[in-house]
């Protein structure tokens, strides 16, 4: 992840997972362009935006010096 000079997150990709008894399903991913659905056909009934609006996310960033 890169934080630009305006404090915006750039170059990141967060997987949004749904934990079910049958296993973990990736429902979508979030990158600097927004949320992108990756749902399979059986899960299209789930309204992703409503699902996301009902949640509170705490996102923290730790800045460290890169090493090569």
C-alpha positions, 0 to 999 in steps of 0.5 A, a space after each residue: 500500500 502506498 499513501 500519496 501526498 494527500 493521505 489517500 491509499 493507493 496500490 492496495 488490494 483487500 479481499 472481502 471474505 464471507 466465513 461460512 460453515 462450508 468454508 471461506 468464500 471471497 465475495 469481492 475485493 477492494 482496491 484504489 478503484 473501489 469495490 469489485 464483486 467476485 461472487 459466484 453464481 450461487 451467491 449473486 442474491 447477496 447485496 454486497 453494498 448493503 452488506 458493507 454498509 452495515 459493518 464498521 471497519 477499522 483500518 490502520 496503516 503502519 509506515 515502515 522504511 522499505 528495504 531492498 
